[in-house]
């Protein structure tokens, strides 16, 4: 069993919207749903082409120290509608206790309406390793060296 992520619903949140959940036994990400404000539930949240918006989940979470939650796009939304995340993957740090929102972007050609209760992203819980950054006199040599994007060729 993995770490426990404690969840608190906002006072305004619809309690009928399910908490994040793994949809299959092998799923790495738990689907999280839009939990729109009462005023927006009937119409949904519209993302215009090339537009972005913050979809509320109605949740706050408590992540144990030593872990993070990565917010990742849902492949079906990306393929079918061109909807993804602006900052994929987003990172939620263990010391954040504010509202959980998902920053979506519509890269498609048509407006996309996010319905109340719709699955909008995946949450992946991952361990965090903290490094020490130390200034040094030089870096070790590698085959790649200073080669940048695309320097290893196309295969």
C-alpha positions in Angstrom: 0.0 0.0 0.0 1.2 3.5 -0.9 1.1 6.7 1.1 -2.3 8.1 2.2 -3.3 11.4 0.6 -5.8 13.2 2.9 -8.5 15.0 1.1 -10.7 17.9 2.2 -13.7 19.1 0.1 -14.2 22.9 -0.1 -17.5 24.1 1.5 -19.0 24.9 -1.8 -18.0 21.6 -3.5 -20.5 19.1 -4.7 -20.1 16.0 -2.5 -21.5 13.8 -5.3 -18.4 14.3 -7.4 -16.1 11.3 -6.7 -12.7 11.8 -5.1 -9.7 11.0 -7.3 -9.7 7.3 -8.1 -7.7 4.7 -10.1 -10.0 3.5 -12.9 -8.2 0.2 -13.5 -6.0 -2.1 -11.4 -2.8 -1.1 -13.4 -3.5 2.7 -13.6 -0.6 4.8 -12.4 -2.7 8.0 -12.2 -5.9 8.6 -10.3 -8.4 10.5 -12.3 -9.5 13.8 -10.8 -12.7 15.5 -11.8 -13.9 19.1 -12.3 -16.1 20.2 -9.4 -17.5 23.5 -10.7 -18.9 26.3 -8.6 -22.7 26.1 -8.2 -23.1 29.0 -10.7 -21.1 27.2 -13.4 -22.4 23.7 -13.0 -25.2 23.9 -15.6 -23.3 25.6 -18.4 -19.9 24.1 -17.7 -16.5 25.8 -18.2 -15.8 26.7 -21.8 -12.3 26.7 -23.2 -12.0 28.6 -26.5 -9.4 27.4 -29.0 -5.9 28.4 -27.7 -7.6 29.4 -24.5 -6.7 28.3 -21.1 -8.6 28.1 -17.8 -8.3 26.9 -14.3 -10.8 24.1 -13.6 -11.6 23.7 -9.9 -11.7 20.3 -8.3 -13.3 21.4 -5.1 -10.5 19.7 -3.2 -7.5 20.4 -1.0 -5.0 17.6 -0.3 -2.4 16.8 2.2 0.6 15.0 0.7 3.0 13.3 3.1 6.5 14.7 3.4 8.8 13.0 0.9 6.2 12.8 -1.8 4.7 15.0 -4.5 1.6 14.7 -6.6 2.1 15.2 -10.3 -0.8 16.5 -12.3 -0.8 15.0 -15.8 -3.1 15.3 -18.9 -5.6 12.7 -19.9 -4.6 11.2 -23.2 -8.2 10.9 -24.4 -8.9 14.6 -24.0 -5.6 15.4 -25.8 -6.3 13.1 -28.7 -10.0 13.7 -29.2 -10.2 17.4 -28.3 -6.7 18.8 -28.1 -7.1 19.6 -24.4 -4.0 19.3 -22.3 -2.3 21.0 -19.4 -0.4 24.2 -19.7 2.3 23.2 -17.3 2.4 19.4 -17.8 3.2 17.8 -15.5 2.2 20.2 -12.8 3.7 19.6 -9.3 1.9 19.8 -6.0 4.4 20.0 -3.2 3.8 18.3 0.1 3.6 21.6 2.0 0.8 23.1 -0.2 -2.6 23.2 1.4 -4.5 25.5 -1.0 -7.3 24.6 -3.5 -6.4 22.1 -6.2 -7.1 23.5 -9.6 -6.1 22.1 -13.0 -4.7 24.6 -15.5 -6.1 23.4 -18.9 -5.4 24.6 -22.4 -7.5 23.9 -25.5 -5.1 23.3 -28.4 -8.0 22.2 -30.6 -9.9 24.1 -33.3 -13.3 24.1 -31.6 -14.5 25.4 -28.2 -14.5 22.7 -25.5 -16.9 22.6 -22.6 -15.7 21.0 -19.4 -18.8 19.5 -17.7 -19.3 19.4 -14.0 -17.9 16.1 -12.7 -15.9 15.3 -15.9 -12.5 13.7 -15.5 -10.0 16.3 -16.4 -6.5 15.1 -15.4 -4.6 12.4 -13.6 -2.8 12.6 -10.3 0.4 10.6 -9.9 1.9 10.3 -6.5 5.7 10.1 -6.6 8.6 10.0 -4.1 10.8 13.1 -4.0 14.6 13.0 -3.8 16.1 16.3 -2.7 19.6 17.0 -4.1 22.4 19.2 -2.9 23.5 21.7 -5.5 27.2 22.4 -5.1 29.4 24.6 -7.2 32.4 22.8 -8.7 35.5 23.6 -10.7 34.4 21.5 -13.7 32.1 18.8 -14.9 33.0 15.3 -15.9 33.2 14.5 -19.6 30.5 12.4 -21.4 30.1 11.2 -25.0 27.3 13.7 -25.5 29.1 16.6 -24.0 27.4 19.9 -24.5 25.1 18.7 -27.3 21.7 20.2 -26.9 18.2 19.3 -28.3 18.4 16.9 -31.1 22.1 16.3 -30.7 21.8 12.5 -30.6 20.2 12.4 -34.0 16.9 11.1 -35.3 16.0 7.4 -35.2 
